[in-house]
Amino acid sequence: MSQKILLDKINVPGIKTYDVYRANGGYASVEKALKTLTPDEVVEEVKTSGLRGRGGAGFPAGMKWSFIDKKSGKPRHLVCNADESEPGTFKDRYLMEFIPHLLIEGMITSSYALGANLSYIYIRGEYMWVYKILEKAINEAKAAGFLGKNILGSGYDLELYVHCGAGAYICGEETALIESLEGKRGNPRIKPPFPAISGLWANPTVVNNVETIATVPWIINNSGADYAKIGIGRSTGTKLISASGHVKNPGVYEIELGLSVYEFMNSDEYLGGMSSDRPLKAFVPGGSSVPVLPANLIYKTANGEDRLMTYESLSDGGFATGSMLGSGGFIVYNDTACIVRNTWNFSRFYHHESCGQCSPCREGTGWMEKVLHRIENGHGREEDIELLLSIQSKIEGNTICPLGDAAAWPVAAAIRHFREEFEYHIRFPEKIKNRDHFVAEPFSKVIMS
């Protein structure tokens, strides 16, 4: 069994209440930090841990904290990005719903490290029931003296609020989130300046994901060095994975980074293998925005090495033969899945969620959706495949924020690895008009017949 850091006590009866959480060692990191460590020492522990941002980018959290402007004299803020909108990703919701005080504790300890006296949790609008859970947890923590003025007699003050967004995926981008938090339309900002210099209300701000912040209490309680011993190489610690698709045991799992993809997919401790006797066709390891990989590149890299659940191994080979760990949205497909339909579905999402600020994304996502819809519904043209590649290449790298890249990468990867399937849709339109065209006759059988 792998070590559990975030989910260790999640099944303790009543753990979402302050009393039970406290009785199980909760808020110990706040006591340790405020009574025995300086803010800089907390930052150093997080840097030593090697903890990387768990929202998708994988940037070292401690390094990000060290960038915050401490010289201007302006108020500083910590903002938790709980706008978990990436298709295929639901692990932050799991933490907030079932062990909310872990996030609250992480917010207090992290805010202390940054010298922030006013911090926010920005949660997506569809998580209204979770919003109420967090509000209750904050009130409990404040009543117990862990929020407000002079916390634990340390002289440190912190007010913490939950802000509910309006359901826009773009607000998962940190500067769009800040804009929304300020009451404006959630459009990404041009950087620089970066939030660490000029963020919320032009004050120095750090934005971190739920899972990242919830990991901080364990690091402070046990040391950054102990955390760095878990995992492998630069992929230290544990990672929450949201698993879905054609597997026996979908759900949220906490793994030690370095676990092989094969073991995660097939062991009874984790996904338990495919949900039926249908063979594995493809998977998306990090949410809808990362490249899909075909069966031959899932368990082994192009070099023949075991594919591991790490940032480095999943990206081995670049986008030609690799993908990304991303947000940990692990989506598995058997051979009845239609890659064209799946790619169209993702493109519909990104077209709908584009803020429209950048013309390559605003126009390009719409065109990709239209062309993919045409192919999937039996009206494709031979030139459509190259047209899709041309459109995605004009979006990628040409937008203010990464949403454009997130929309472009899945299209390019789907064509790269499953071009024959796109060609089949175009050449035999009458065979794919049935929505479940590959269920009765999987594509692997089609091309052999």
Sine and cosine of phi, psi and omega as CSV:
sin_phi,cos_phi,sin_psi,cos_psi,sin_omega,cos_omega
0.00,0.00,0.71,-0.71,0.00,-1.00
-0.98,0.20,0.36,-0.93,0.00,-1.00
-0.94,0.35,0.66,-0.75,0.02,-1.00
-0.94,-0.33,0.79,-0.61,0.04,-1.00
-0.94,-0.34,-0.72,0.69,-0.05,-1.00
-1.00,-0.05,-0.57,0.82,-0.08,-1.00
-0.97,-0.22,0.17,0.99,-0.08,-1.00
-0.83,0.56,-0.67,0.74,-0.09,-1.00
-0.90,-0.43,0.26,0.96,-0.13,-0.99
-0.92,0.39,-0.38,0.92,0.00,-1.00
-0.99,-0.12,0.10,1.00,0.08,-1.00
-0.92,0.40,0.80,-0.60,-0.01,-1.00
-0.83,0.56,0.79,-0.62,0.05,-1.00
0.98,0.18,0.21,0.98,-0.11,-0.99
-0.91,0.41,-0.31,0.95,0.01,-1.00
-0.97,0.23,-0.16,0.99,0.06,-1.00
-1.00,-0.01,0.45,-0.89,-0.02,-1.00
-0.88,0.48,-0.71,0.70,-0.10,-0.99
-0.87,0.49,-0.72,0.69,-0.01,-1.00
-0.94,0.35,-0.67,0.74,0.02,-1.00
-0.87,0.49,-0.70,0.71,0.00,-1.00
-0.90,0.43,-0.65,0.76,0.00,-1.00
-0.91,0.40,-0.35,0.94,0.01,-1.00
-0.98,-0.21,0.46,0.89,0.09,-1.00
1.00,-0.03,0.13,0.99,-0.03,-1.00
-0.91,0.41,0.54,-0.84,0.03,-1.00
0.93,0.36,0.21,0.98,0.06,-1.00
-0.91,0.41,-0.55,0.83,-0.01,-1.00
-0.93,0.38,-0.53,0.85,0.06,-1.00
-0.91,0.41,-0.72,0.70,0.02,-1.00
-0.87,0.49,-0.72,0.70,-0.03,-1.00
-0.90,0.43,-0.72,0.70,-0.05,-1.00
-0.90,0.43,-0.75,0.66,-0.09,-1.00
-0.95,0.31,-0.47,0.88,-0.09,-1.00
-0.99,-0.14,-0.43,0.90,-0.12,-0.99
-0.79,-0.61,-0.18,0.98,-0.08,-1.00
-0.82,-0.57,0.54,-0.84,0.15,-0.99
-0.99,0.11,0.30,-0.95,0.07,-1.00
-0.82,0.57,-0.66,0.75,0.00,-1.00
-0.90,0.43,-0.56,0.83,0.02,-1.00
-0.93,0.36,-0.58,0.82,0.08,-1.00
-0.90,0.43,-0.70,0.72,0.03,-1.00
-0.86,0.51,-0.68,0.74,-0.01,-1.00
-0.90,0.44,-0.61,0.79,0.04,-1.00
-0.89,0.46,-0.67,0.75,0.00,-1.00
-0.92,0.38,-0.62,0.79,0.07,-1.00
-0.89,0.45,-0.69,0.73,0.00,-1.00
-0.89,0.46,-0.56,0.83,-0.05,-1.00
-0.90,0.43,-0.46,0.89,-0.09,-1.00
0.97,0.24,0.18,0.98,0.01,-1.00
-0.82,0.57,0.79,-0.62,0.03,-1.00
-0.94,-0.35,0.51,-0.86,-0.04,-1.00
-0.82,0.58,0.80,-0.59,-0.10,-0.99
-1.00,-0.04,0.14,0.99,0.01,-1.00
-0.99,0.13,-0.25,0.97,0.01,-1.00
0.59,-0.81,-0.60,0.80,-0.07,-1.00
-0.97,0.24,-0.52,0.85,0.03,-1.00
0.95,0.30,0.41,0.91,0.01,-1.00
-0.98,0.18,0.66,-0.75,-0.03,-1.00
-0.83,0.56,0.84,-0.54,-0.11,-0.99
-0.91,0.41,-0.70,0.71,-0.02,-1.00
-0.89,0.46,-0.62,0.78,0.05,-1.00
-0.90,0.43,-0.66,0.75,0.03,-1.00
-0.87,0.49,-0.67,0.74,0.03,-1.00
-0.88,0.47,-0.62,0.79,-0.07,-1.00
-0.94,0.35,-0.26,0.97,0.02,-1.00
-0.98,0.19,-0.26,0.97,-0.13,-0.99
-0.89,0.45,0.68,-0.73,-0.07,-1.00
-0.95,0.30,0.91,-0.42,0.02,-1.00
-0.96,-0.29,-0.03,1.00,-0.11,-0.99
-0.99,-0.13,-0.34,0.94,-0.11,-0.99
-0.96,0.29,-0.36,0.93,-0.06,-1.00
0.99,0.15,0.01,1.00,0.01,-1.00
-0.97,0.22,0.42,-0.91,0.11,-0.99
-0.86,0.50,0.54,-0.84,0.03,-1.00
-0.92,-0.39,0.42,-0.91,-0.05,-1.00
-0.68,-0.73,0.55,-0.83,0.22,-0.98
-0.92,-0.38,0.78,-0.63,0.05,-1.00
-0.86,-0.50,0.82,-0.57,0.06,-1.00
-1.00,0.00,0.82,-0.57,0.03,-1.00
-1.00,0.07,0.99,-0.12,0.06,-1.00
-0.95,-0.30,0.41,0.91,0.02,-1.00
-1.00,0.03,0.90,0.43,-0.13,-0.99
-0.97,0.23,1.00,-0.02,-0.12,-0.99
-0.89,-0.46,0.01,1.00,-0.03,-1.00
-0.93,0.36,0.88,-0.48,0.05,-1.00
-0.80,0.60,0.75,-0.66,-0.03,-1.00
1.00,-0.09,-0.04,1.00,-0.08,-1.00
-0.87,-0.50,0.81,-0.59,-0.04,-1.00
-0.52,-0.86,0.37,0.93,-0.08,-1.00
-0.98,0.19,-0.53,0.85,0.03,-1.00
-0.92,0.39,-0.64,0.76,0.07,-1.00
-0.84,0.53,-0.66,0.75,-0.01,-1.00
-0.86,0.51,-0.72,0.70,0.03,-1.00
-0.89,0.45,-0.76,0.65,-0.08,-1.00
-0.92,0.39,-0.56,0.83,-0.05,-1.00
-0.96,0.27,-0.63,0.78,-0.17,-0.99
-0.96,-0.28,-0.36,0.93,0.06,-1.00
-0.59,-0.80,0.90,0.44,-0.13,-0.99
-0.89,0.45,-0.51,0.86,-0.04,-1.00
-0.93,0.38,-0.37,0.93,0.07,-1.00
-0.90,0.44,-0.67,0.74,0.06,-1.00
-0.93,0.37,-0.67,0.74,0.01,-1.00
-0.87,0.49,-0.70,0.71,0.03,-1.00
-0.87,0.49,-0.70,0.72,0.03,-1.00
-0.89,0.46,-0.61,0.79,0.03,-1.00
-0.90,0.44,-0.65,0.76,-0.02,-1.00
-0.92,0.39,-0.76,0.65,-0.03,-1.00
-0.89,0.45,-0.67,0.75,-0.01,-1.00
-0.94,0.34,-0.62,0.78,0.04,-1.00
-0.89,0.45,-0.63,0.78,0.07,-1.00
-0.87,0.49,-0.68,0.73,-0.01,-1.00
-0.88,0.48,-0.56,0.83,-0.06,-1.00
-1.00,-0.02,-0.14,0.99,-0.07,-1.00
0.95,0.31,0.49,0.87,-0.01,-1.00
-1.00,-0.04,0.75,-0.66,0.03,-1.00
-0.95,-0.30,-0.11,0.99,0.05,-1.00
-0.65,-0.76,0.91,-0.41,-0.08,-1.00
-0.77,-0.64,0.34,-0.94,-0.08,-1.00
-0.70,-0.71,0.52,-0.86,0.24,-0.97
-0.94,-0.35,0.90,-0.43,0.00,-1.00
-0.99,-0.14,0.93,-0.36,-0.10,-0.99
-0.92,-0.38,0.55,-0.83,-0.04,-1.00
-0.93,0.38,0.52,-0.85,-0.10,-1.00
-0.88,0.48,-0.48,0.87,-0.02,-1.00
-0.96,0.27,-0.17,0.99,-0.01,-1.00
-0.99,-0.13,0.66,0.75,-0.10,-0.99
-0.87,0.48,-0.62,0.78,0.00,-1.00
-0.92,0.39,-0.52,0.85,0.05,-1.00
-0.95,0.30,-0.60,0.80,0.09,-1.00
-0.80,0.59,-0.70,0.72,-0.02,-1.00
-0.93,0.38,-0.59,0.81,0.06,-1.00
-0.90,0.44,-0.70,0.71,0.01,-1.00
-0.91,0.42,-0.65,0.76,0.04,-1.00
-0.85,0.52,-0.70,0.72,0.02,-1.00
-0.89,0.45,-0.69,0.72,-0.01,-1.00
-0.90,0.45,-0.65,0.76,0.03,-1.00
-0.89,0.45,-0.68,0.73,0.03,-1.00
-0.89,0.46,-0.62,0.78,0.04,-1.00
-0.91,0.42,-0.69,0.72,0.00,-1.00
-0.90,0.43,-0.62,0.79,0.01,-1.00
-0.93,0.37,-0.65,0.76,0.02,-1.00
-0.90,0.44,-0.47,0.88,0.00,-1.00
-1.00,0.03,0.03,1.00,0.07,-1.00
1.00,0.01,0.22,0.98,-0.01,-1.00
-0.99,-0.10,-0.04,1.00,0.12,-0.99
-0.67,-0.75,0.38,-0.92,-0.01,-1.00
0.96,-0.27,-0.52,-0.85,-0.06,-1.00
-0.99,0.10,0.64,-0.77,0.17,-0.98
0.77,0.64,0.86,0.51,-0.07,-1.00
-0.89,0.47,0.82,-0.57,0.00,-1.00
0.81,0.58,0.45,0.89,0.01,-1.00
0.95,0.32,0.30,0.95,-0.08,-1.00
-1.00,0.07,-0.26,0.97,-0.11,-0.99
1.00,0.04,-0.05,1.00,0.01,-1.00
-1.00,-0.02,0.75,-0.66,0.01,-1.00
-0.93,-0.38,0.61,-0.79,0.08,-1.00
-0.46,-0.89,0.80,-0.60,0.18,-0.98
-0.95,-0.32,0.71,-0.71,-0.06,-1.00
-0.80,-0.60,0.77,-0.64,-0.02,-1.00
-0.78,-0.62,0.48,-0.88,0.12,-0.99
-0.97,-0.24,0.78,-0.63,0.04,-1.00
-0.89,-0.45,0.80,-0.60,-0.05,-1.00
-1.00,-0.10,0.83,-0.56,0.03,-1.00
-0.98,0.21,-0.09,-1.00,-0.06,-1.00
-0.95,-0.32,0.31,0.95,0.09,-1.00
1.00,0.07,0.52,0.85,0.01,-1.00
-0.97,-0.24,0.85,-0.52,0.01,-1.00
-0.85,0.53,-0.58,0.82,-0.05,-1.00
-0.87,0.50,-0.41,0.91,-0.02,-1.00
-0.97,0.25,0.02,1.00,0.20,-0.98
-0.97,0.23,-0.30,0.96,0.12,-0.99
-0.98,0.21,0.75,-0.66,-0.26,-0.97
-0.87,0.49,-0.61,0.79,-0.03,-1.00
-0.98,0.22,-0.53,0.85,0.10,-0.99
-0.92,0.40,-0.61,0.79,0.07,-1.00
-0.87,0.50,-0.71,0.71,0.00,-1.00
-0.89,0.45,-0.68,0.73,0.05,-1.00
-0.85,0.53,-0.71,0.70,0.00,-1.00
-0.90,0.43,-0.65,0.76,0.02,-1.00
-0.89,0.46,-0.50,0.87,0.05,-1.00
-0.99,0.16,-0.03,1.00,0.04,-1.00
1.00,-0.06,0.21,0.98,-0.02,-1.00
-0.96,-0.28,0.10,-1.00,0.08,-1.00
-0.88,0.48,0.65,-0.76,-0.08,-1.00
-0.98,0.20,0.93,0.36,0.08,-1.00
-0.98,-0.22,0.69,-0.73,0.05,-1.00
-0.88,0.48,0.50,-0.86,0.06,-1.00
-1.00,-0.07,0.46,-0.89,0.15,-0.99
-0.97,0.26,0.72,-0.70,0.01,-1.00
-0.88,-0.47,0.58,-0.81,-0.01,1.00
-0.96,0.29,0.20,-0.98,0.07,1.00
-0.97,0.26,0.52,-0.85,0.05,-1.00
-1.00,0.08,0.40,-0.92,-0.03,-1.00
-0.82,0.58,-0.50,0.86,0.00,-1.00
-0.88,0.47,-0.37,0.93,0.05,-1.00
-0.98,-0.21,-0.74,0.67,-0.04,-1.00
-0.61,-0.79,0.99,-0.10,-0.04,-1.00
-0.89,-0.46,-0.92,-0.40,-0.03,-1.00
-0.90,0.44,0.86,-0.52,-0.06,-1.00
0.79,0.61,0.59,0.81,0.01,-1.00
0.90,0.43,0.31,0.95,0.05,-1.00
-0.99,-0.15,0.42,-0.91,0.06,-1.00
-0.85,0.53,0.77,-0.64,-0.14,-0.99
-0.61,-0.79,0.65,-0.76,0.16,-0.99
-0.91,-0.41,0.74,-0.67,0.08,-1.00
-0.91,-0.41,0.85,-0.53,0.04,-1.00
-0.76,-0.65,0.43,-0.90,0.00,-1.00
-0.97,0.25,0.36,-0.93,0.00,-1.00
-0.81,0.59,-0.80,0.61,-0.06,-1.00
-0.87,0.48,-0.63,0.77,0.02,-1.00
-0.86,0.51,-0.78,0.63,-0.05,-1.00
-0.92,0.39,-0.60,0.80,-0.01,-1.00
-0.93,0.37,-0.29,0.96,0.02,-1.00
-0.99,0.14,-0.39,0.92,-0.09,-1.00
-0.85,0.53,-0.68,0.73,0.00,-1.00
-0.82,0.57,-0.67,0.75,0.00,-1.00
-0.90,0.43,-0.65,0.76,-0.01,-1.00
-0.88,0.47,-0.70,0.72,-0.02,-1.00
-0.94,0.33,-0.62,0.79,0.01,-1.00
-0.94,0.35,-0.55,0.84,-0.13,-0.99
-0.92,-0.38,-0.34,0.94,0.01,-1.00
0.97,-0.25,0.54,-0.84,0.05,-1.00
-0.90,0.43,-0.56,0.83,0.00,-1.00
-0.90,0.44,-0.65,0.76,0.03,-1.00
-0.92,0.40,-0.61,0.79,0.03,-1.00
-0.91,0.42,-0.64,0.77,-0.04,-1.00
-0.92,0.40,-0.32,0.95,0.03,-1.00
-0.97,0.25,-0.33,0.95,0.03,-1.00
-1.00,0.05,0.61,-0.79,-0.02,-1.00
1.00,-0.07,-0.38,-0.93,-0.07,-1.00
-0.50,-0.86,0.73,-0.68,0.03,-1.00
0.86,0.52,-0.74,-0.67,0.00,-1.00
-0.99,0.14,-0.11,0.99,0.08,-1.00
-1.00,-0.10,0.99,0.13,-0.07,-1.00
-1.00,-0.05,0.40,-0.92,0.13,-0.99
0.99,0.14,-0.37,-0.93,0.00,-1.00
-0.94,-0.34,0.22,-0.97,0.00,-1.00
-0.62,-0.78,0.70,-0.72,0.13,-0.99
-0.99,0.13,0.71,-0.70,0.01,-1.00
-0.86,-0.51,0.77,-0.63,0.11,-0.99
-0.99,-0.10,0.95,-0.31,-0.08,-1.00
-0.97,-0.26,0.73,-0.68,0.01,-1.00
-0.52,-0.85,0.09,-1.00,0.02,-1.00
0.98,-0.22,-0.47,-0.88,-0.13,-0.99
-1.00,0.10,0.86,0.50,0.05,-1.00
-0.81,-0.58,0.37,-0.93,-0.04,-1.00
-0.93,0.36,-0.61,0.79,-0.13,-0.99
-0.82,-0.57,0.95,0.31,0.06,-1.00
-0.92,0.39,0.38,-0.93,0.02,-1.00
0.49,-0.87,-0.22,-0.98,0.02,-1.00
-0.98,-0.21,0.78,-0.63,-0.02,-1.00
-0.79,-0.61,0.56,-0.83,0.15,-0.99
-0.95,-0.30,0.87,-0.49,-0.02,-1.00
-0.89,-0.47,0.42,-0.91,0.21,-0.98
-0.99,0.15,0.80,-0.60,0.02,-1.00
-0.86,0.51,0.71,-0.70,-0.09,-1.00
0.91,-0.41,-0.22,0.98,0.11,-0.99
-0.88,0.48,0.61,-0.79,0.01,-1.00
-0.96,0.26,0.53,-0.85,0.05,-1.00
-0.87,0.49,-0.60,0.80,0.00,-1.00
-0.87,0.48,-0.72,0.69,-0.01,-1.00
-0.92,0.40,-0.66,0.76,0.02,-1.00
-0.88,0.47,-0.64,0.77,-0.04,-1.00
-0.95,0.31,-0.61,0.79,-0.25,-0.97
-0.91,-0.41,-0.26,0.97,-0.02,-1.00
-0.97,0.23,0.49,-0.87,0.01,-1.00
-0.91,0.41,-0.40,0.92,0.02,-1.00
-0.93,0.38,-0.44,0.90,-0.05,-1.00
-0.88,-0.47,-0.91,-0.43,-0.20,-0.98
-0.99,0.15,-0.30,0.95,0.12,-0.99
0.96,0.28,0.25,0.97,0.03,-1.00
1.00,0.03,-0.12,-0.99,-0.04,-1.00
-0.94,0.35,0.47,-0.88,-0.08,-1.00
-0.97,0.25,-0.25,0.97,0.05,-1.00
-0.59,-0.81,-0.14,-0.99,0.02,-1.00
-0.99,0.11,0.10,0.99,0.07,-1.00
-0.94,0.33,0.66,-0.75,-0.04,-1.00
-0.96,0.27,0.38,-0.93,0.07,-1.00
-0.92,0.39,0.74,-0.67,-0.01,-1.00
-0.94,-0.35,-0.70,0.72,-0.09,-1.00
-0.30,-0.95,0.26,-0.97,0.16,-0.99
-0.47,-0.88,0.43,-0.90,0.09,-1.00
-0.91,-0.41,0.92,-0.40,-0.14,-0.99
-0.99,0.14,-0.34,0.94,-0.18,-0.98
-0.70,-0.72,0.56,0.83,-0.05,-1.00
1.00,-0.07,0.21,-0.98,-0.18,-0.98
-0.89,0.46,-0.31,0.95,-0.10,-1.00
-1.00,0.08,-0.11,0.99,-0.04,-1.00
-0.98,-0.19,0.39,-0.92,-0.04,-1.00
-0.89,0.46,0.64,-0.77,0.10,-0.99
-0.96,0.26,0.52,-0.86,0.06,-1.00
-0.86,-0.52,0.63,-0.77,0.05,-1.00
-0.98,0.20,0.21,-0.98,-0.10,-0.99
-0.82,0.58,-0.63,0.78,-0.08,-1.00
-0.95,0.31,-0.20,0.98,0.01,-1.00
-0.92,-0.40,0.20,0.98,-0.05,-1.00
-1.00,0.07,-0.78,0.62,-0.06,-1.00
-1.00,0.02,-0.37,0.93,0.00,-1.00
-0.76,-0.65,0.55,-0.83,0.11,-0.99
-0.98,0.22,0.12,-0.99,0.02,-1.00
-0.89,0.46,-0.39,0.92,0.02,-1.00
-1.00,0.05,-0.01,1.00,0.03,-1.00
1.00,0.03,0.09,1.00,0.03,-1.00
-1.00,0.10,0.43,-0.90,0.05,-1.00
-0.87,0.50,0.74,-0.67,0.08,-1.00
-0.98,0.19,0.81,-0.58,-0.04,-1.00
-0.94,-0.34,0.38,-0.93,0.09,-1.00
-0.99,0.13,0.96,0.26,0.07,-1.00
-0.63,-0.78,0.30,-0.96,0.05,-1.00
-0.87,0.50,-0.66,0.75,-0.11,-0.99
-0.97,0.26,-0.71,0.71,-0.08,-1.00
-0.93,0.36,-0.66,0.75,-0.01,-1.00
-0.92,0.38,-0.41,0.91,0.03,-1.00
-0.99,-0.12,0.06,1.00,-0.02,-1.00
-0.86,0.51,0.78,-0.63,-0.02,-1.00
1.00,-0.05,0.04,1.00,-0.05,-1.00
0.90,0.43,-0.30,-0.95,-0.03,-1.00
-0.97,0.25,-0.19,0.98,0.03,-1.00
-0.92,0.40,-0.67,0.75,-0.02,-1.00
-0.72,-0.70,0.13,0.99,-0.02,-1.00
-0.77,-0.63,-0.09,-1.00,0.00,-1.00
-0.59,-0.81,-0.66,-0.75,0.01,-1.00
-0.53,-0.85,0.50,-0.87,0.10,-0.99
-0.95,0.32,-0.56,0.83,0.09,-1.00
0.79,0.62,-0.73,-0.68,-0.03,-1.00
-1.00,0.02,0.01,1.00,0.02,-1.00
0.99,0.12,0.36,0.93,0.08,-1.00
-0.99,0.11,0.99,-0.12,-0.19,-0.98
-0.99,-0.11,0.97,-0.23,-0.09,-1.00
-0.93,-0.37,0.82,-0.57,-0.10,-0.99
-0.92,-0.39,0.69,-0.73,-0.01,-1.00
-0.84,-0.54,0.70,-0.71,0.18,-0.98
-1.00,-0.04,-0.09,-1.00,-0.17,-0.99
-0.97,0.24,-0.03,1.00,0.09,-1.00
-1.00,0.05,-0.18,0.98,-0.02,-1.00
-0.96,0.27,0.60,-0.80,0.06,-1.00
-0.99,-0.17,0.90,-0.43,-0.02,-1.00
-0.91,0.41,-0.58,0.82,0.02,-1.00
-0.90,0.44,-0.73,0.69,0.02,-1.00
-0.89,0.46,-0.68,0.74,0.00,-1.00
-0.89,0.46,-0.68,0.73,0.00,-1.00
-0.92,0.39,-0.64,0.77,0.08,-1.00
-0.87,0.48,-0.67,0.74,-0.01,-1.00
-0.88,0.47,-0.70,0.72,0.06,-1.00
-0.88,0.47,-0.67,0.74,-0.02,-1.00
-0.90,0.43,-0.60,0.80,0.09,-1.00
-0.84,0.54,-0.69,0.73,-0.01,-1.00
-0.88,0.47,-0.76,0.65,-0.07,-1.00
-0.93,0.36,-0.56,0.83,0.09,-1.00
-0.89,0.45,-0.71,0.70,-0.01,-1.00
-0.90,0.44,-0.59,0.81,-0.13,-0.99
-1.00,-0.06,-0.11,0.99,0.06,-1.00
-0.88,0.48,0.74,-0.68,-0.03,-1.00
-0.96,0.27,-0.29,0.96,0.05,-1.00
1.00,0.08,0.07,1.00,-0.05,-1.00
-0.94,0.33,-0.61,0.79,-0.03,-1.00
-0.97,-0.24,0.78,-0.63,-0.06,-1.00
-0.90,0.43,-0.59,0.81,0.03,-1.00
-0.86,0.51,-0.64,0.77,0.01,-1.00
-0.97,0.24,-0.72,0.70,-0.03,-1.00
-0.85,0.53,-0.74,0.67,-0.04,-1.00
-0.99,0.11,-0.66,0.75,-0.11,-0.99
-0.92,0.39,-0.65,0.76,0.01,-1.00
-0.90,0.45,-0.59,0.81,0.04,-1.00
-0.91,0.41,-0.67,0.74,0.01,-1.00
-0.93,0.38,-0.63,0.78,0.04,-1.00
-0.88,0.47,-0.68,0.73,0.03,-1.00
-0.87,0.49,-0.70,0.71,-0.04,-1.00
-0.90,0.44,-0.69,0.72,-0.04,-1.00
-0.93,0.36,-0.67,0.74,0.03,-1.00
-0.91,0.42,-0.62,0.78,0.07,-1.00
-0.88,0.48,-0.66,0.75,0.01,-1.00
-0.88,0.47,-0.72,0.70,-0.01,-1.00
-0.91,0.42,-0.72,0.69,-0.07,-1.00
-0.92,0.40,-0.45,0.89,-0.05,-1.00
-0.98,-0.21,0.33,0.95,0.16,-0.99
0.99,0.12,0.32,0.95,0.00,-1.00
-0.86,-0.51,0.33,0.94,-0.06,-1.00
-0.94,0.35,0.41,-0.91,0.04,-1.00
-0.88,-0.48,0.42,-0.91,-0.05,-1.00
-0.83,0.56,-0.60,0.80,-0.05,-1.00
-0.98,0.19,-0.09,1.00,-0.08,-1.00
-0.91,0.41,-0.53,0.85,-0.03,-1.00
-0.91,0.42,-0.74,0.67,0.03,-1.00
-0.92,0.38,-0.52,0.86,0.05,-1.00
-0.90,0.44,-0.68,0.74,0.04,-1.00
-0.88,0.48,-0.70,0.72,0.01,-1.00
-0.89,0.45,-0.61,0.79,0.03,-1.00
-0.92,0.40,-0.69,0.73,-0.01,-1.00
-0.90,0.44,-0.74,0.67,-0.06,-1.00
-0.91,0.42,-0.53,0.85,0.00,-1.00
-0.94,0.34,-0.45,0.89,0.02,-1.00
-0.99,0.12,-0.27,0.96,0.09,-1.00
-1.00,0.06,-0.76,0.65,-0.11,-0.99
-0.83,0.55,0.82,-0.58,0.06,-1.00
0.98,0.20,0.09,1.00,-0.08,-1.00
-0.87,-0.49,0.36,0.93,-0.03,-1.00
-0.81,-0.58,0.31,-0.95,-0.03,-1.00
-0.91,0.42,-0.65,0.76,-0.06,-1.00
-0.85,-0.53,0.10,-0.99,-0.08,-1.00
-0.98,0.22,0.02,1.00,-0.01,-1.00
-0.87,0.49,-0.61,0.79,0.03,-1.00
-0.87,0.49,-0.70,0.72,0.05,-1.00
-0.89,0.46,-0.67,0.74,-0.02,-1.00
-0.88,0.48,-0.53,0.85,0.04,-1.00
-0.98,0.19,-0.56,0.83,-0.10,-1.00
-0.99,0.17,-0.66,0.75,-0.10,-1.00
-0.85,0.52,-0.72,0.69,-0.01,-1.00
-0.88,0.47,-0.58,0.81,0.00,-1.00
-0.92,0.40,-0.74,0.68,0.00,-1.00
-0.88,0.47,-0.67,0.74,-0.03,-1.00
-0.93,0.37,-0.64,0.77,0.00,-1.00
-0.88,0.47,-0.67,0.75,0.02,-1.00
-0.95,0.32,-0.63,0.78,-0.01,-1.00
-0.85,0.52,-0.71,0.71,-0.12,-0.99
-0.99,-0.15,-0.33,0.95,-0.09,-1.00
-0.74,-0.67,0.61,0.79,-0.04,-1.00
-0.86,0.51,-0.62,0.79,-0.01,-1.00
-0.85,0.53,-0.57,0.82,-0.01,-1.00
-0.93,0.36,-0.64,0.77,0.08,-1.00
-0.90,0.44,-0.69,0.73,0.00,-1.00
-0.89,0.45,-0.62,0.79,0.03,-1.00
-0.88,0.47,-0.68,0.73,0.02,-1.00
-0.86,0.52,-0.62,0.78,-0.06,-1.00
-0.97,0.24,-0.62,0.78,-0.09,-1.00
-0.99,0.13,-0.45,0.89,-0.04,-1.00
-0.79,-0.61,0.91,0.42,-0.10,-1.00
-0.88,0.47,-0.51,0.86,-0.05,-1.00
-0.94,0.35,-0.39,0.92,-0.05,-1.00
-0.99,0.11,-0.28,0.96,-0.08,-1.00
-0.93,-0.38,0.15,0.99,0.00,-1.00
-0.95,0.31,-0.43,0.90,0.15,-0.99
-0.93,0.37,0.80,-0.60,-0.07,-1.00
-0.79,0.61,-0.64,0.77,-0.05,-1.00
-0.98,-0.20,0.74,0.67,-0.15,-0.99
-0.89,0.46,-0.45,0.89,-0.01,-1.00
-0.99,-0.16,0.06,1.00,0.02,-1.00
-0.97,0.26,-0.78,0.63,0.01,-1.00
-0.96,0.28,-0.54,0.84,-0.05,-1.00
-0.67,-0.74,1.00,0.06,-0.03,-1.00
-0.83,0.56,0.45,-0.89,-0.11,-0.99
-0.87,0.49,-0.54,0.84,0.01,-1.00
-0.87,0.49,-0.54,0.84,0.04,-1.00
-0.98,0.17,-0.57,0.82,-0.02,-1.00
-0.86,0.52,-0.75,0.66,-0.09,-1.00
-0.96,0.28,-0.25,0.97,0.02,-1.00
-1.00,-0.06,-0.23,0.97,-0.07,-1.00
-1.00,0.01,0.00,0.00,0.00,0.00
